[in-house]
């Protein structure tokens, strides 16, 4: 018998997430070879980030930044609990996941803006713009890998398939110790 579930990730959050995965992957794979595709993937990523910021302000409960962004103290406590192996289960993003969401949004925005700057006459050929673009993109790749590891670890620790949750939108219903 399946455990009861709760809808957490609305369709627009899920569409944003997987579209951003696709645009980042396409941009990464075409960066040195197919510039027109690379640029359009970057524009798509920039538009997706702009949407997500708006949706983080006006979207449903679990999409809102106010629901999942936690204080530095809360993040530290969560990290210490995670190291001990007894971190609480969050229905939305846990404090480290929330930090990663914000960091990825900021890094993707920086990558998109510096990429766009490189198309402007004022910044075309300016070394620091290209170097910043490439450095942030490389940092993002490391962040994405850390995000995937965190998702896999969270899935294992809480016996819940978080990838499936980001596809279908539902997670196991809260238990008394869980944080909604």
Buried (B, 14 or more C-beta within 10 A) or exposed (E): EEEEEEBBBBEBBBEBBEBBEBBBEBBBEBBEEEEEBBBBBBBBBBEBBEBBEEBBEEBBBBBBBEBBBBEEEEBEBBBEBBEEEEBBBBBBBBBBBBBBBBBBBEBBBBBBBBBBBBEEEEBEEEEEBBEBBBEBBEBBEEBBEBBEEBBEBBBEEBEBBBEEBBEBBBBBEBEEEBEE
